[in-house]
Amino acid sequence: ERRFEDAFGLGTRGVSLPQRRFAQAALSEMLGGIGFFHGRSLLRSEHREEPVPGMESVLFTAVPSRSCFPRGFLWDEGFHLLLLACWDPALARDILAHWLDLLNADGWIPREQILGEEARSR
């Protein structure tokens, strides 16, 4: 609780105890959604009708939902990192570095990373 208060300062700003507990639960859920994924994305090809496997990739990321959406999504990650940067800046940098490692030669990072069987199952 002390670390949470040091990071976010909700008590000193007069946020009620039930609201602080809700905020702690939200942080806990987001931290529980962090995972490590690896595999190959399926990519469209102008030469083939069916998708082709991309390069082997790894991604350390927070996911929108482990049970319903077990894959990294770049848009959501930006919001996750706003929270994580306050809670654990080193963890936020590590996750950001994994996303930047996905940058291709054209400077593009695919917005969604469906890596591995767990992610493909959804």
Solvent accessible surface area in square Angstrom, and as a share of the most:
residue,aa,sasa,rsa
1,E,137,0.61
2,R,197,0.72
3,R,124,0.45
4,F,14,0.06
5,E,47,0.21
6,D,114,0.59
7,A,30,0.24
8,F,35,0.15
9,G,17,0.16
10,L,25,0.13
11,G,28,0.27
12,T,119,0.69
13,R,167,0.61
14,G,66,0.63
15,V,39,0.23
16,S,50,0.32
17,L,86,0.43
18,P,99,0.62
19,Q,110,0.49
20,R,63,0.23
21,R,105,0.38
22,F,154,0.64
23,A,28,0.22
24,Q,43,0.19
25,A,54,0.42
26,A,49,0.38
27,L,8,0.04
28,S,68,0.44
29,E,137,0.62
30,M,24,0.11
31,L,54,0.27
32,G,58,0.55
33,G,8,0.07
34,I,31,0.16
35,G,9,0.08
36,F,119,0.49
37,F,12,0.05
38,H,107,0.48
39,G,13,0.12
40,R,111,0.40
41,S,21,0.14
42,L,94,0.47
43,L,76,0.38
44,R,235,0.86
45,S,31,0.20
46,E,165,0.74
47,H,157,0.70
48,R,133,0.49
49,E,175,0.78
50,E,84,0.38
51,P,74,0.47
52,V,32,0.19
53,P,85,0.53
54,G,11,0.10
55,M,163,0.73
56,E,99,0.44
57,S,24,0.15
58,V,69,0.40
59,L,1,0.00
60,F,42,0.17
61,T,0,0.00
62,A,1,0.00
63,V,8,0.05
64,P,54,0.34
65,S,38,0.24
66,R,101,0.37
67,S,73,0.47
68,C,92,0.55
69,F,55,0.23
70,P,1,0.01
71,R,30,0.11
72,G,1,0.01
73,F,34,0.14
74,L,57,0.29
75,W,176,0.62
76,D,36,0.19
77,E,1,0.00
78,G,40,0.38
79,F,115,0.48
80,H,26,0.11
81,L,26,0.13
82,L,124,0.62
83,L,60,0.30
84,L,0,0.00
85,A,50,0.39
86,C,72,0.43
87,W,44,0.16
88,D,41,0.21
89,P,69,0.43
90,A,59,0.46
91,L,41,0.20
92,A,8,0.06
93,R,152,0.55
94,D,65,0.34
95,I,0,0.00
96,L,83,0.41
97,A,48,0.37
98,H,36,0.16
99,W,1,0.00
100,L,95,0.47
101,D,117,0.61
102,L,26,0.13
103,L,90,0.45
104,N,62,0.32
105,A,112,0.87
106,D,132,0.68
107,G,50,0.48
108,W,143,0.50
109,I,31,0.16
110,P,29,0.18
111,R,149,0.55
112,E,44,0.20
113,Q,8,0.03
114,I,58,0.29
115,L,2,0.01
116,G,19,0.18
117,E,140,0.63
118,E,84,0.38
119,A,1,0.01
120,R,83,0.30
121,S,85,0.55
122,R,161,0.59
